[in-house]
Amino acid sequence: MSISITGTGSYIPELKISNKDFNDHHFLNLDGTAFKQDNEVIIKKFKAITGIEERRYAPKEYNTSDLAYFAAEKAIDNAQLDKETLDYIIVAHNFGDLKDGYIQGDTLPSLATRVKHKLQIKNPKCVAYDLIFGCPGWLEGMIQANAFIKSGIAKKCLVIGAETLSRIVDDYDRDSMIYADGAGATIVEKSDDGGEIIAHESATFANDEANFLFFGDTYNKEDEKKAYYIKMFGRKIYEFAVTNVPSAMASCLDNSGVKIDEVKKIFIHQANEKMDEAIVKRFYKIYDREMPEGIMPMSISKLGNSSVATIPTLFDMVKEGKLENQEIKKGDVVIFASVGAGMNVNAMVYRI
């Protein structure tokens, strides 16, 4: 028996926000001055760089923990699992529940505890905790679940990535167009169905790279509201990612014993279409290969960047045949890879 993903589920909000919906935004530079270009030019350049055409926002009545719960229910049902047999519920997020009208993320109780409560799990030995690891959080949760099961501490784990990034963005920052909401969940357990976590890799770069993503003030210098928003040094993140993620993926693959030509799909954090393509191309270059056509499923053009939710929602979509021209089948070897605040990097080789 191997440690396997036996169930998946996702919650993708129905509210679509297109690039055109930002036409009336008043975008500002870091120093509070207005851009010389009009919004049509800004948005056109944004689309060319990121590949994002639209993104999804959660309804106001739902918090991050609600999205996590919706995805969890689907994963439990997909795995045909008795929820009372779960040993761990791990919820990866970054900002907690961001309630309308509040400027502080709510993490008391933990989001994992809230999910367990919503699922009405009675078993007190089902341990629920949160994981904050930037965008690679869901994948790091998978790595922890694998370790728990391998060591005998647990038999069955529920790992969730959920976020409502749309509620923590500065409307005056053009980077606000990147972010989106969503949740994805997986059941991890020992199974004889052929699925197998083969190898994994994690790293944190916390010297010069630590503050590439950070909490900062609005670009509107006249705004007196005491609130912080997600900010980033986009160019530095791009350069960091295309340098460090390919090598982490290669190290993970080499440790797995799997040959590069056996890899069927790469599920990479949906951060920036051009950046993701550059990462995968550099990964294949390490092995003197060209990036195969169709190797990298993408959802960012329609779903935006939902941080920890991007990989599990993408995996669920492909697994369930909901992404055009993309499929996986039993026995396929895939790679998961992510990069985010910290700066953190991780990868996993998995056999379906």
C-alpha positions in Angstrom: 0.0 0.0 0.0 1.2 3.5 -0.8 0.2 7.0 0.4 -2.2 8.3 -2.1 -4.7 11.1 -2.9 -8.0 9.2 -2.7 -10.4 12.2 -3.1 -10.5 15.7 -4.4 -12.9 18.6 -4.3 -12.9 22.3 -5.1 -15.0 25.4 -4.7 -14.7 28.0 -7.4 -16.9 31.1 -6.8 -19.5 31.9 -9.5 -18.9 35.7 -9.5 -16.7 36.5 -12.5 -14.7 39.7 -12.6 -13.4 40.5 -16.0 -10.5 42.8 -16.9 -13.0 45.3 -18.2 -14.4 45.7 -14.6 -11.1 47.5 -13.7 -11.6 50.2 -16.3 -12.9 52.7 -13.7 -10.2 52.0 -11.1 -7.9 54.8 -10.1 -4.5 53.1 -10.2 -1.5 54.9 -8.6 2.2 54.5 -8.4 4.0 53.6 -5.2 4.5 57.3 -4.5 0.8 58.1 -4.9 1.1 59.7 -8.4 -1.2 58.7 -11.2 0.0 56.6 -14.2 0.6 58.4 -17.4 -1.2 55.7 -19.4 -5.0 55.3 -19.2 -6.5 52.1 -17.8 -7.1 50.5 -21.1 -3.3 50.5 -21.8 -2.5 49.3 -18.2 -5.0 46.4 -18.5 -3.8 45.4 -21.9 -0.2 45.2 -20.6 -1.4 43.3 -17.5 -3.1 40.7 -19.7 0.0 40.3 -21.9 2.2 39.7 -18.8 0.0 37.6 -16.6 -2.4 35.9 -19.0 -5.3 36.8 -16.7 -8.6 37.7 -18.5 -10.9 37.2 -15.5 -10.9 36.0 -11.9 -13.5 34.7 -9.4 -14.6 36.5 -6.2 -16.4 34.9 -3.3 -19.9 36.2 -2.3 -19.8 38.6 0.6 -21.7 36.1 2.8 -18.9 33.5 2.5 -15.6 33.6 4.3 -12.4 31.7 3.6 -13.4 29.0 6.0 -16.7 28.6 4.2 -14.9 28.1 0.9 -12.6 25.5 2.6 -15.6 23.7 4.0 -17.3 23.5 0.6 -14.2 22.0 -1.0 -13.7 19.6 2.0 -17.3 18.2 1.7 -16.7 17.4 -2.0 -13.3 15.8 -1.3 -14.8 13.6 1.5 -17.7 12.6 -0.8 -15.3 11.9 -3.7 -13.2 9.6 -1.5 -16.3 7.9 -0.1 -14.8 8.5 3.3 -16.3 8.4 6.8 -15.4 11.8 8.0 -15.1 10.6 11.6 -12.1 8.5 10.6 -10.0 11.6 9.7 -7.0 12.1 11.9 -5.9 15.5 10.7 -7.5 18.5 9.0 -4.8 20.9 7.7 -6.0 24.2 6.2 -3.5 26.3 4.4 -4.3 30.0 4.0 -2.6 33.3 4.6 -5.0 35.9 5.9 -7.8 34.0 7.8 -11.4 35.0 7.4 -11.6 38.5 6.0 -15.0 39.7 7.0 -16.7 42.6 5.2 -16.0 45.9 6.9 -13.1 44.6 9.0 -9.5 45.4 8.5 -8.0 42.5 10.4 -8.0 38.8 9.4 -9.9 36.6 11.8 -8.0 33.4 12.8 -9.6 32.7 16.2 -10.6 29.9 16.3 -8.4 28.5 13.6 -9.9 28.0 10.1 -9.2 24.3 10.4 -11.3 24.2 13.6 -14.1 26.1 11.8 -14.0 23.6 9.0 -14.2 20.7 11.5 -17.1 22.4 13.2 -19.0 22.9 9.9 -18.4 19.3 9.0 -19.8 18.3 12.4 -17.0 15.9 13.1 -17.5 14.6 16.6 -14.2 12.7 17.0 -11.9 14.8 19.3 -8.8 12.9 18.0 -9.3 14.5 14.6 -6.7 17.3 15.0 -7.3 20.5 13.2 -4.7 23.1 12.6 -3.8 26.0 10.2 -0.7 26.2 8.0 0.7 29.6 6.8 3.4 29.0 4.2 2.5 31.5 1.4 1.2 30.2 -1.9 2.9 26.8 -1.5 0.8 26.1 1.7 -1.4 23.4 0.3 1.5 21.5 -1.1 3.4 21.8 2.2 0.3 20.5 3.9 0.4 17.5 1.6 4.0 16.9 2.5 3.1 17.1 6.2 0.2 14.7 5.8 2.5 12.3 4.0 5.0 12.4 6.9 2.2 11.9 9.5 0.9 8.8 7.7 4.4 7.4 6.9 5.4 7.7 10.6 2.2 6.0 11.8 0.9 9.2 13.5 -2.1 9.3 11.2 -4.0 7.1 8.7 -6.2 9.7 6.9 -5.7 13.4 6.4 -7.8 16.2 4.8 -5.6 18.9 3.3 -7.2 22.2 2.1 -6.0 25.3 0.4 -8.4 28.3 0.7 -8.1 32.0 0.2 -10.1 35.2 -0.4 -7.3 37.4 -1.7 -9.8 39.8 -3.3 -10.5 41.2 0.2 -6.9 42.1 1.1 -5.9 44.0 -2.0 -5.3 47.8 -2.4 -7.8 49.0 -5.1 -5.2 51.7 -6.1 -2.6 49.1 -6.9 -2.7 47.6 -10.4 -1.5 44.3 -8.8 -5.0 44.0 -7.4 -6.0 42.6 -10.7 -4.0 39.5 -10.1 -5.7 38.1 -7.1 -8.8 35.8 -6.8 -10.7 33.6 -4.4 -11.2 29.8 -4.2 -10.6 26.6 -2.3 -9.3 23.1 -3.1 -9.2 20.0 -0.9 -7.7 16.5 -1.0 -8.0 13.3 1.1 -4.6 11.7 1.7 -4.4 8.1 3.0 -2.8 4.7 2.5 -4.3 3.0 -0.5 -3.8 0.1 -2.8 -5.3 1.9 -5.9 -1.9 2.7 -7.3 -1.6 6.3 -6.3 1.7 7.2 -4.6 3.6 10.2 -3.2 7.0 9.3 -4.5 9.2 12.3 -3.5 9.0 15.9 -2.3 11.2 18.9 -1.8 10.9 22.1 0.3 13.0 25.2 0.9 12.8 28.7 2.5 14.9 31.6 1.3 14.7 34.2 4.1 17.7 36.5 3.6 17.4 39.1 0.8 14.3 37.3 -0.4 12.2 37.4 2.8 10.2 40.6 2.1 9.5 40.2 -1.7 5.9 39.8 -0.6 4.7 41.9 2.4 1.9 43.9 4.0 2.0 47.5 3.1 0.0 50.8 3.0 -2.4 51.8 0.3 -0.9 53.8 -2.6 -3.6 56.5 -2.0 -1.7 58.9 0.3 -5.0 60.6 1.2 -6.7 57.5 2.6 -6.7 57.7 6.4 -8.0 54.1 6.9 -5.6 52.2 9.1 -5.3 49.0 7.0 -2.5 46.9 5.4 -2.7 45.3 2.0 -0.8 42.5 0.2 2.1 44.1 -1.7 4.9 42.6 -3.7 8.1 43.3 -5.7 6.9 41.6 -8.8 10.1 41.7 -10.8 12.2 40.3 -7.9 9.7 37.5 -7.4 9.8 36.6 -11.1 13.6 36.4 -11.1 13.6 34.4 -7.9 11.0 31.9 -9.1 12.6 31.2 -12.5 15.9 30.6 -10.8 14.9 28.5 -7.8 11.7 26.6 -8.7 13.2 24.7 -11.7 16.1 23.4 -9.6 13.8 22.4 -6.7 11.6 20.5 -9.3 14.7 18.8 -10.7 16.1 17.8 -7.3 12.7 16.3 -6.4 12.5 14.4 -9.7 16.0 13.1 -9.3 15.3 11.9 -5.8 12.1 10.1 -7.0 14.0 7.9 -9.5 11.5 8.8 -12.2 12.8 9.8 -15.6 12.0 13.2 -17.1 10.3 11.5 -20.1 7.9 9.7 -17.7 6.3 13.0 -16.5 2.9 13.5 -18.0 1.7 16.8 -16.3 3.1 19.6 -14.2 0.7 21.3 -11.8 2.3 24.6 -11.0 1.1 27.4 -8.8 -1.0 29.7 -11.0 0.8 33.0 -10.4 1.7 34.4 -13.7 1.3 32.7 -17.1 4.7 33.9 -18.5 6.5 33.1 -15.2 5.1 29.6 -15.0 6.0 28.9 -18.6 9.6 30.2 -18.0 9.9 28.0 -14.9 8.8 24.8 -16.8 11.0 25.6 -19.8 14.0 26.1 -17.5 13.2 22.8 -15.7 13.2 20.9 -19.0 16.4 22.7 -20.1 18.2 21.1 -17.1 17.6 17.8 -18.8 18.4 19.1 -22.3 14.8 18.8 -23.3 12.2 21.0 -24.8 9.0 21.7 -22.9 6.4 19.2 -24.2 3.2 20.7 -25.6 0.3 20.4 -23.1 2.5 19.4 -20.2 1.3 22.4 -18.0 -2.4 22.7 -17.4 -3.4 26.4 -16.8 -6.4 27.9 -15.1 -5.1 31.4 -14.4 -6.6 33.0 -17.5 -10.1 32.4 -16.1 -9.6 32.0 -12.4 -6.7 34.4 -11.5 -4.3 33.8 -8.7 -6.0 32.3 -5.6 -2.8 31.5 -3.8 -2.9 28.2 -1.9 -6.1 27.2 -3.8 -4.6 27.3 -7.3 -2.9 23.9 -7.4 -5.6 21.8 -5.7 -8.4 23.4 -7.7 -6.5 22.9 -10.9 -5.7 19.3 -10.1 -9.4 18.6 -9.3 -10.5 20.2 -12.5 -8.1 18.1 -14.6 -8.9 14.9 -12.7 -12.6 15.4 -13.1 -12.3 16.3 -16.8 -13.3 19.9 -16.4 -10.4 21.6 -18.2 -10.5 21.4 -22.0 -7.8 19.4 -23.7 -6.3 18.2 -20.4 -6.6 14.8 -18.7 -4.7 12.5 -16.4 -5.1 8.7 -16.0 -4.1 6.0 -13.6 -0.4 5.4 -13.6 0.6 8.9 -14.9 3.4 10.6 -13.1 2.8 14.3 -12.3 4.8 17.0 -10.6 3.3 19.6 -8.2 5.4 22.8 -7.7 4.9 26.1 -6.0 6.5 29.4 -4.9 5.4 32.2 -2.6 5.8 34.4 0.3 8.7 33.6 2.6 10.2 33.1 0.0 9.1 29.4 0.0 9.5 26.8 -2.7 8.3 23.2 -2.8 7.7 20.3 -5.2 6.2 16.8 -5.2 6.4 13.9 -7.6 3.2 11.9 -7.5 1.9 8.8 -9.4 -1.8 8.9 -10.1 
